[in-house]
Amino acid sequence: MAAQVSLAEQYKINGNSSYQQGLYDEALQWYSRAIEEDTQNALLYSNRSAAYLMLKKYLEAYRDASRSVELNPHYCKALLRCSKCSLNLGRVEEARQMCTAARDIDPLNSELPALCEQIDLLQQNYRTYGEQLLVPDLGYALHLISKCCDLAPGCLDFQFKRLNLLIQMKRFTEAKQRVELILHTNEVSAELLYYRGLCLFYLDHLDKAMTHFQHVLRLNPDHVESQQAFRRAKNLLRLKNEGNQYIHDRRFSRAYETYTEALKIDPLHDAINAKLYCNRACAAYNLDKYDAALDDCNIAISLDPSYIKAYARRAKCYGAMENFEKCVEEWNTVVNMDPTSENKQALQAAKRSLARSKQVDYYKVLGVKRNASSDEIKQAYKKRALLHHPDRHTDADEATKLEHEQKFKEVGEAYSVLSDPQKRQQYDSGMYAADGFSGGKMHARNLFTQVFPGFNANGSTVHFCFS
């Protein structure tokens, strides 16, 4: 028996040496060997508890500290260590009881004030956190539960509460990082897999999320949250794919209805909802519902400000609504975000449309379609020029004379451009810079005389009588 005690003592000494050098895994092994030799030694359990604490294995540390107190209820160091372990696990009442027991044994112990203060602080923060949830002030609640996590790093309940808040606040990337940190220091559990799956779900990795939820349900078939999350993910994926197929088949009304149904599933899911709104905008656009399409694009961009496709689709909506300045502005944004040749071409096309929108519509002036032939343009000019020729309105009042004179000039300018293939091509592309009939442009009356050779340039009519 004496040899066993001696061996346990030697292992303890070795463990203490390793602990002092910061070799906590090694110290753990020595203390475990010592305990094997002397299973009733409260000091050995207390020392191993300290090593577990340094390795952040809070539950194991708590078990050893509790065993030490069980073996020696008057061992003050074990009581203090058990109080610290309880605090780390978020067990406030147990931490306070152990602290009180230690004070009864050693009222002047130097560790007591700081430990009691931490216990009080944890209790206060957690109570206030609960109050903020009722307000609700999620930001402050997150701040408070984070403080609780710092004071009780081994309390998974606090960690899960923080994850819930991060998800409610749509801070999904941060939530996933937190899950990975927890998994690094804890065993894989159904709850942890559920939270990682939930983060993947909201980060738009639906397939991976569904795999996680299925894994959770294999571990715990009654895990209600995973059942619900799995159904949400499955339905979202199904409806999104169905809507996309309807778009592909040009069944735009069905696509619009399907995306609308999908958008009801989870209002928190910004990533996929942005895509659904953008896709629904595509359906609305093809149904000539440009206002509805524009609204959906706006929502998609508000949900995901980096979503290039939504900006491009909004640009197309502006173009269809003939808001060409907005259209150009939007394509500029798209090109800055993604300077592909396709986007640059779309920008140039929008600029040409804007330029055309600022031109006089010569086709409208002559009353012809944009694909009118040269003969149709000439016939239209003759008709409009005769209608508005100033000599036809010599007896009219001054306002009427001026009105017809202006229209006569416009008709002449329209014909001078549309009858010239090169000018017409420039005009159609938005590159024609009109400056009326001044300077190098042909005078309206001279043009009229060319088309109507029997009409005197000085204003007298030879073959035409206006009445």
Secondary structure, 3 states (H helix, E strand, C coil): CHHHHHHHHHHHHHHHHHHHCCCHHHHHHHHHHHHHHCCCCHHHHHHHHHHHHHCCCHHHHHHHHHHHHHHCCCCHHHHHHHHHHHHHCCCHHHHHHHHHHHHHHCCCCCCHHHHHHHHHHHHHHHHHHHHHHHCCCHHHHHHHHHHHHHHCCCCHHHHHHHHHHHHHCCCHHHHHHHHHHHHHHCCCCHHHHHHHHHHHHHCCCHHHHHHHHHHHHHHCCCCHHHHHHHHHHHHHHHHHHHHHHHHHCCCHHHHHHHHHHHCCCCCCCHHHHHHHHHHHHHHHHHCCCHHHHHHHHHHHHHHCCCCHHHHHHHHHHHHHCCCHHHHHHHHHHHHHHCCCHHHHHHHHHHHHHHHHHHCCCHHHHHCCCCCCCHHHHHHHHHHHHHHHCHHHHCCCCHHHHHHHHHHHHHHHHHHHHHCCHHHHHHHHCCCCCCCCCCCCCCCHHHHHHHHCCCECCCCCECCCCCC
